[in-house]
Amino acid sequence: MSENDQTRLDIDVSTIAPHHHTWWGVLLKVVVALALLGALVLVWDMWIQPLEDQIESGLQRLGPWAPVIYVGVFMVATSLFFPQSLLAIAAGTIFGLWWGLLWVVLSSFLTANCIFWLGRRVLRERIERFLQRHPRIKAIDDAASREGFKLAFLLRLAPVNFSTLNLVLAVSQIRYRDYVLSCVGMVLGNFSTVYMGFAARHTADLAHHLRTHHHLASDDSMVHEVTLYVGLAASVLCSIIVARVALKAIHRAQQADKASSESMGAGAG
């Protein structure tokens, strides 16, 4: 498909993320994020905390193989449409914030590349038949073929399923270079979800320490605690707002493309 023979950008933003295009939707996402954090803290405190020493010793025995195993599990699981966000949260609890972010970003880039070549070389016909039966998803394929890096990057920022987006982009006409560069858009979302997992474990550990000793640890302080939770709130809110901005940008591109097509049609008439 050449640049002069491509379909119109026709993505219904409301079908991608129906709650992101209003501020009430943003507030809803924040409430959901807080509820998820609370649930994670509860799960860690009740079921995982008693096993924390065994988990830590197991990770120490694995040594450098621990992140290798994580990357492998991530690649297989997300290729089978397991939610990327849950694996990112797990990385935050297991490896901490910065190491967890590193392994999630690395895993995401490797998985995106594997899915790209698998979709483009092996599964193209099956994916294209699937797209024909799901026109709303096919609209992403058509738009990515036309807009390339710009749209792919915005879709990475938007709340679109990781595995589905990789497969759709793989069978589109997007260049491999643009596909790889667009993966940078995943980093912000990865950071907020890894941070959530890290904060959940920290909160559970803090609660356990306070129940036992009735005061903060000697190497901890109230300033550190406030900074940690303010950082978490800022990262989650920032990722939600960026997703909202990305969806609005996709919508503007859709409207501009539609207007351009109509003007060309009127000129031809």
Summary of the structure (lengths in Angstrom):
residues: 269
radius of gyration: 21.4
end to end distance: 24.9
largest distance: 80.6
contacts: 834
relative contact order: 0.15
helix: 83%
strand: 0%
